Amino acid sequence: MKSTLGNKNLVTVLQQAIQNNRKSAISFYDFMNLCLYHEEYGYYRSSAIKIGPEGDFYTSSSIGTIMGETLADYVVKTWDTQYEKIVPLTIVEWGGGNGRLAVHLLDQLQRISSELYGEIRYIMIESSPYHQQLQVEALRHHANQVSWMTEDAWHKSPAQGLTIHLANELLDAFAVHRIRYKGEQFEENWVSWDAAQEEFIEQWYPLENVDIRAYLEEEGIKLFEGQIAEVNLDSKQWIARLAQQLERGQLIAIDYGDVAEEIYAQHRMLGTLMCYRKHQALDAPYDYVGEQDITAHVNFTACKHAAEHAGLHVDKLVTQRQFLVDQGILGKLQDTFGLDPFSAAAKRNRAIRQLLISDNMSELFKVFIAHK
């Protein structure tokens, strides 16, 4: 069995799923879902380091403490000006990874508003025992403010009153369906197993999934001949469930993606699906199963429609750079002329500049905010 296939146990699970299906194939959605979320062997369930220099990718919370601090500034300002300092305030973070963003946010809240910090209930929604343990260790100094819940437990619990939901790089991690427009019809990507070559192979069958067809119609998606694209149904369902549970408050979703016109533009003939392993971007979803991240750009137009349909009011969709500037990040730059380039102030300035430079992170990442 080729070493590039990835986790051998997960390969076996995928082979069995393929064999048990009447088509001798599984949809790409099911393939991706198993690769990322299988309870024992999925990428997000493993104890491998994923974020930072020793992992596979960086997030905004990996670059200093600025993103968490800026979100704390935003929370305090919003609580003060829009919500008349209602207490308690519940912050729910979905998929908090190693817990760094929560640490930076709560540290800043403690510094700038002891009044609010004492009334905060910070809930981490985490399904991975490994990541929950990382979060517990990282947040030990805020143990009185933080608790953990599963997604099911959250949705079964009573509404929490004023609540701010925070989802940083969550929606791009949902499994997606892959479709193709060829011969004036839509097809769906399925995955089968070639025993002779010992590899997963791509199959395309006429699109039968009614939910995908409804999405294409509702969102007005038109593809060009031969174009491949992704459909993220789970993100719309997640927003709808969250809105149903929300009495009053906000959703803040930070992720890479764009509006539908860009996501499905003609220059994206191969879609936006990408894999990340050891800081290398790969176009190889059938390799290294369970050992690499698989993601696709978020269609924020669909997110907007889902939010509005669920009774939320969309406030903004801006680049991460614009959000940081709007929240006053430039005022956090310090004069370090003549000082040690490795000083804390110099490092902080470099982190700010890195978050603002017009590269993939600052412009490709968007901040989506909606309220109820």
C-alpha positions as CSV (number, residue, x, y, z in Angstrom):
1,M,0.0,0.0,0.0
2,K,1.5,3.3,-1.1
3,S,2.9,5.4,1.8
4,T,1.3,8.5,0.4
5,L,-2.2,7.1,1.1
6,G,-1.9,8.2,4.7
7,N,-3.3,6.6,7.8
8,K,-3.7,2.9,7.0
9,N,-6.6,2.4,9.4
10,L,-8.5,5.2,7.8
11,V,-7.7,3.8,4.3
12,T,-9.4,0.6,5.5
13,V,-12.4,2.4,6.8
14,L,-12.8,4.3,3.5
15,Q,-12.4,1.0,1.5
16,Q,-15.1,-0.6,3.5
17,A,-17.4,2.3,3.0
18,I,-16.8,2.1,-0.7
19,Q,-17.4,-1.6,-0.8
20,N,-20.7,-1.3,1.1
21,N,-22.1,1.3,-1.3
22,R,-24.2,0.0,-4.2
23,K,-22.2,2.2,-6.6
24,S,-18.9,0.8,-5.2
25,A,-18.1,4.4,-4.5
26,I,-18.9,7.1,-1.9
27,S,-19.6,10.8,-2.5
28,F,-16.7,13.1,-2.2
29,Y,-18.6,14.7,0.8
30,D,-18.6,11.4,2.6
31,F,-15.0,10.8,1.7
32,M,-13.9,14.2,3.0
33,N,-16.1,13.9,6.1
34,L,-14.4,10.6,7.1
35,C,-10.9,12.0,6.3
36,L,-11.5,14.9,8.6
37,Y,-13.9,13.7,11.3
38,H,-13.7,9.9,11.7
39,E,-13.9,9.4,15.4
40,E,-10.6,7.5,15.7
41,Y,-8.6,8.3,12.6
42,G,-9.9,11.7,11.2
43,Y,-7.5,14.6,10.8
44,Y,-9.3,16.8,13.3
45,R,-9.6,14.0,15.8
46,S,-5.9,13.1,15.9
47,S,-3.4,14.3,18.4
48,A,-1.0,15.6,15.7
49,I,-0.1,19.3,15.9
50,K,-2.0,21.2,13.2
51,I,-1.5,24.9,13.8
52,G,1.8,26.8,13.9
53,P,5.4,26.1,12.7
54,E,5.2,22.5,13.7
55,G,1.8,21.9,12.2
56,D,0.3,22.2,8.7
57,F,-1.0,25.7,8.6
58,Y,-1.2,29.1,10.4
59,T,-4.3,30.9,11.6
60,S,-4.6,34.6,12.6
61,S,-4.3,33.7,16.2
62,S,-0.9,32.2,15.4
63,I,0.4,35.6,14.6
64,G,0.9,37.3,18.0
65,T,-2.1,38.2,20.1
66,I,-3.6,40.9,17.9
67,M,-6.6,39.1,16.5
68,G,-7.9,38.0,19.9
69,E,-7.2,41.5,21.4
70,T,-9.1,43.2,18.5
71,L,-12.1,40.9,18.9
72,A,-12.1,41.7,22.7
73,D,-12.1,45.4,21.8
74,Y,-15.0,44.9,19.5
75,V,-16.9,42.9,22.1
76,V,-16.5,45.6,24.7
77,K,-17.5,48.4,22.3
78,T,-20.5,46.4,21.1
79,W,-21.6,45.5,24.6
80,D,-21.3,49.1,25.7
81,T,-23.0,50.8,22.7
82,Q,-25.4,48.3,21.3
83,Y,-26.5,46.2,24.3
84,E,-26.6,48.6,27.2
85,K,-24.1,46.6,29.2
86,I,-26.5,43.7,29.6
87,V,-25.1,41.0,31.8
88,P,-24.2,38.2,31.8
89,L,-22.7,38.0,28.3
90,T,-22.1,34.6,26.9
91,I,-19.4,34.2,24.3
92,V,-19.5,30.9,22.4
93,E,-16.5,29.9,20.4
94,W,-16.9,27.1,17.9
95,G,-14.0,24.8,17.1
96,G,-11.4,26.7,19.1
97,G,-8.4,24.7,18.0
98,N,-5.5,25.0,20.5
99,G,-7.3,27.7,22.5
100,R,-5.0,30.6,21.7
101,L,-7.7,32.9,20.3
102,A,-9.8,32.5,23.5
103,V,-6.7,33.1,25.7
104,H,-5.9,36.3,23.8
105,L,-9.5,37.5,23.9
106,L,-10.0,36.9,27.6
107,D,-6.6,38.3,28.5
108,Q,-7.6,41.6,26.8
109,L,-11.0,41.6,28.3
110,Q,-9.5,41.3,31.7
111,R,-7.2,44.2,31.0
112,I,-9.6,46.7,29.5
113,S,-12.9,45.9,31.2
114,S,-12.8,44.1,34.5
115,E,-16.5,44.9,34.8
116,L,-17.4,42.8,31.7
117,Y,-14.8,40.2,32.3
118,G,-16.4,39.3,35.7
119,E,-19.7,38.8,33.9
120,I,-18.5,36.7,31.0
121,R,-19.5,33.1,30.4
122,Y,-17.1,31.7,27.7
123,I,-18.3,28.4,26.3
124,M,-16.0,26.3,24.0
125,I,-17.9,24.0,21.6
126,E,-15.4,21.3,20.9
127,S,-15.8,17.8,19.7
128,S,-12.2,16.7,19.7
129,P,-10.9,15.4,23.1
130,Y,-7.4,16.2,22.1
131,H,-8.2,19.9,21.3
132,Q,-10.3,20.2,24.4
133,Q,-7.4,19.2,26.5
134,L,-5.2,21.7,24.7
135,Q,-7.8,24.4,25.5
136,V,-8.1,23.4,29.1
137,E,-4.3,23.8,29.6
138,A,-4.2,27.1,27.7
139,L,-7.1,28.6,29.5
140,R,-6.3,27.5,33.0
141,H,-5.9,31.2,34.1
142,H,-9.5,31.8,33.0
143,A,-11.0,28.7,34.5
144,N,-13.7,30.6,36.3
145,Q,-15.0,32.0,33.0
146,V,-14.7,29.0,30.7
147,S,-16.7,25.8,30.2
148,W,-17.0,23.2,27.5
149,M,-20.0,21.7,25.7
150,T,-20.6,19.5,22.7
151,E,-22.6,20.9,19.8
152,D,-25.6,18.7,20.6
153,A,-25.5,19.7,24.2
154,W,-25.5,23.4,23.2
155,H,-28.5,23.1,21.0
156,K,-30.4,21.1,23.6
157,S,-29.7,23.7,26.3
158,P,-31.9,26.7,27.2
159,A,-31.1,29.9,25.3
160,Q,-28.3,31.9,27.0
161,G,-29.7,35.4,26.7
162,L,-27.2,37.9,25.2
163,T,-24.7,35.8,23.2
164,I,-21.9,36.4,20.8
165,H,-21.0,33.4,18.7
166,L,-17.4,33.3,17.4
167,A,-16.4,30.9,14.5
168,N,-12.8,31.4,13.4
169,E,-11.9,29.2,10.5
170,L,-14.8,26.8,11.2
171,L,-17.0,27.0,8.0
172,D,-14.1,26.1,5.7
173,A,-13.5,22.9,7.6
174,F,-17.0,21.5,6.8
175,A,-17.1,18.7,4.3
176,V,-18.2,19.8,0.8
177,H,-19.8,18.3,-2.2
178,R,-17.9,18.7,-5.5
179,I,-19.9,19.2,-8.7
180,R,-19.0,19.6,-12.4
181,Y,-20.8,21.1,-15.3
182,K,-20.1,19.0,-18.4
183,G,-22.2,18.3,-21.5
184,E,-24.8,20.8,-20.3
185,Q,-25.5,18.8,-17.2
186,F,-24.3,18.8,-13.6
187,E,-22.3,15.8,-12.3
188,E,-21.2,15.0,-8.7
189,N,-17.8,13.8,-7.7
190,W,-17.7,10.3,-6.1
191,V,-14.7,8.3,-5.0
192,S,-13.9,4.6,-5.6
193,W,-10.9,2.3,-5.0
194,D,-8.6,0.9,-7.6
195,A,-7.3,-2.3,-6.1
196,A,-4.8,-2.9,-8.8
197,Q,-3.2,0.5,-8.5
198,E,-3.9,0.7,-4.7
199,E,-5.3,4.2,-4.9
200,F,-8.5,6.2,-4.6
201,I,-9.9,7.3,-7.9
202,E,-12.3,10.1,-8.9
203,Q,-15.6,9.2,-10.5
204,W,-18.3,11.6,-11.9
205,Y,-21.9,10.6,-11.9
206,P,-25.0,12.6,-13.0
207,L,-26.2,14.8,-10.1
208,E,-29.0,13.2,-8.2
209,N,-28.8,15.0,-4.8
210,V,-31.9,17.2,-4.5
211,D,-30.3,19.3,-1.8
212,I,-27.4,20.3,-4.1
213,R,-29.9,21.0,-6.9
214,A,-31.9,23.2,-4.6
215,Y,-28.7,25.1,-3.5
216,L,-27.7,25.7,-7.1
217,E,-31.2,27.0,-7.9
218,E,-31.6,29.1,-4.7
219,E,-28.1,30.7,-5.1
220,G,-28.4,31.1,-8.8
221,I,-25.1,29.3,-9.5
222,K,-24.1,29.0,-13.1
223,L,-21.0,27.2,-14.1
224,F,-19.0,27.1,-17.3
225,E,-18.5,24.0,-19.4
226,G,-16.0,21.7,-17.7
227,Q,-16.0,23.8,-14.5
228,I,-15.6,22.1,-11.1
229,A,-17.0,23.8,-7.9
230,E,-17.8,23.1,-4.3
231,V,-21.1,23.2,-2.5
232,N,-21.0,23.6,1.3
233,L,-24.5,22.7,2.5
234,D,-23.4,22.2,6.1
235,S,-22.4,25.9,6.5
236,K,-26.0,27.0,5.7
237,Q,-27.4,24.4,8.0
238,W,-25.0,25.4,10.8
239,I,-26.1,29.1,10.5
240,A,-29.8,28.1,10.5
241,R,-29.4,26.0,13.7
242,L,-27.4,28.7,15.5
243,A,-29.9,31.4,14.6
244,Q,-32.7,29.3,16.0
245,Q,-31.0,29.1,19.3
246,L,-30.0,32.8,19.5
247,E,-32.3,35.1,21.4
248,R,-30.2,38.2,21.1
249,G,-26.7,38.8,20.1
250,Q,-24.3,38.3,17.2
251,L,-22.5,35.8,14.9
252,I,-18.9,36.6,14.0
253,A,-17.5,34.2,11.4
254,I,-13.9,34.7,10.2
255,D,-12.8,32.6,7.3
256,Y,-11.3,32.6,3.9
257,G,-13.7,32.9,1.0
258,D,-15.7,35.4,-0.9
259,V,-19.0,36.3,-2.6
260,A,-20.5,33.8,-5.0
261,E,-19.5,35.8,-8.1
262,E,-15.8,35.2,-7.1
263,I,-16.1,31.7,-5.8
264,Y,-17.8,30.5,-9.0
265,A,-16.0,32.8,-11.5
266,Q,-14.6,31.5,-14.8
267,H,-11.0,31.7,-13.6
268,R,-11.8,29.1,-10.9
269,M,-12.4,26.3,-13.4
270,L,-11.0,23.7,-10.9
271,G,-12.8,25.1,-7.9
272,T,-11.2,26.2,-4.6
273,L,-10.5,22.8,-2.9
274,M,-7.1,22.7,-1.3
275,C,-5.1,20.5,1.0
276,Y,-2.5,21.6,3.5
277,R,0.3,19.4,4.9
278,K,3.4,20.7,6.6
279,H,2.7,24.2,5.3
280,Q,2.5,23.0,1.7
281,A,-0.6,23.7,-0.4
282,L,-1.5,20.5,-2.3
283,D,-4.1,19.6,-4.8
284,A,-4.2,15.9,-3.7
285,P,-7.3,15.1,-1.6
286,Y,-6.9,11.4,-2.2
287,D,-3.4,11.3,-0.7
288,Y,-2.3,11.4,3.0
289,V,-5.9,10.7,4.2
290,G,-6.3,11.6,7.8
291,E,-2.9,13.3,7.8
292,Q,-3.7,16.6,6.0
293,D,-6.3,19.3,6.1
294,I,-8.8,19.5,3.3
295,T,-10.6,22.8,2.8
296,A,-12.6,24.9,0.4
297,H,-13.4,28.6,0.2
298,V,-16.5,29.8,2.0
299,N,-19.3,31.2,-0.2
300,F,-20.3,34.1,2.0
301,T,-23.2,35.0,-0.3
302,A,-24.8,31.7,0.7
303,C,-24.0,32.4,4.3
304,K,-25.7,35.8,4.0
305,H,-28.8,34.2,2.5
306,A,-28.9,31.5,5.2
307,A,-28.6,34.1,7.9
308,E,-31.3,36.3,6.6
309,H,-33.6,33.4,6.0
310,A,-33.1,32.4,9.6
311,G,-34.1,35.8,10.9
312,L,-30.6,37.4,11.3
313,H,-29.7,40.8,10.1
314,V,-26.4,40.9,8.3
315,D,-24.2,43.8,9.4
316,K,-21.1,43.5,7.4
317,L,-18.8,41.4,5.2
318,V,-15.4,42.9,5.0
319,T,-11.8,41.7,4.6
320,Q,-9.9,40.8,7.7
321,R,-7.6,43.7,7.0
322,Q,-10.6,46.2,6.9
323,F,-12.0,44.8,10.1
324,L,-8.8,45.2,11.9
325,V,-8.3,48.8,10.6
326,D,-11.9,49.7,11.6
327,Q,-11.3,48.5,15.1
328,G,-8.2,50.7,15.5
329,I,-5.3,48.3,14.9
330,L,-3.1,51.1,13.5
331,G,-3.3,52.8,16.9
332,K,-1.6,49.7,18.4
333,L,1.6,50.3,16.5
334,Q,4.4,51.5,18.7
335,D,7.4,53.7,18.0
336,T,10.4,51.3,18.1
337,F,13.0,53.6,16.3
338,G,16.4,52.7,17.6
339,L,15.2,49.9,19.8
340,D,16.1,46.2,19.8
341,P,14.4,44.6,16.7
342,F,13.7,41.6,18.9
343,S,12.0,43.6,21.6
344,A,8.4,42.8,22.5
345,A,7.2,46.1,20.9
346,A,9.1,45.3,17.7
347,K,7.7,41.8,17.5
348,R,4.2,43.2,18.1
349,N,4.6,45.7,15.3
350,R,5.7,42.9,13.0
351,A,2.6,40.9,13.9
352,I,0.4,43.8,13.1
353,R,2.0,44.4,9.8
354,Q,1.8,40.8,8.9
355,L,-1.9,40.8,9.6
356,L,-2.4,44.0,7.4
357,I,-0.2,43.2,4.5
358,S,-2.3,42.5,1.4
359,D,-1.4,38.9,1.1
360,N,-3.6,35.8,1.2
361,M,-4.5,36.1,4.9
362,S,-5.4,39.8,5.1
363,E,-7.5,40.0,1.9
364,L,-8.7,36.5,1.4
365,F,-9.9,36.2,4.9
366,K,-13.3,37.8,5.5
367,V,-15.2,38.8,8.6
368,F,-18.9,38.2,8.5
369,I,-21.1,39.7,11.2
370,A,-24.9,39.2,11.7
371,H,-27.1,40.0,14.6
372,K,-30.5,39.3,16.1
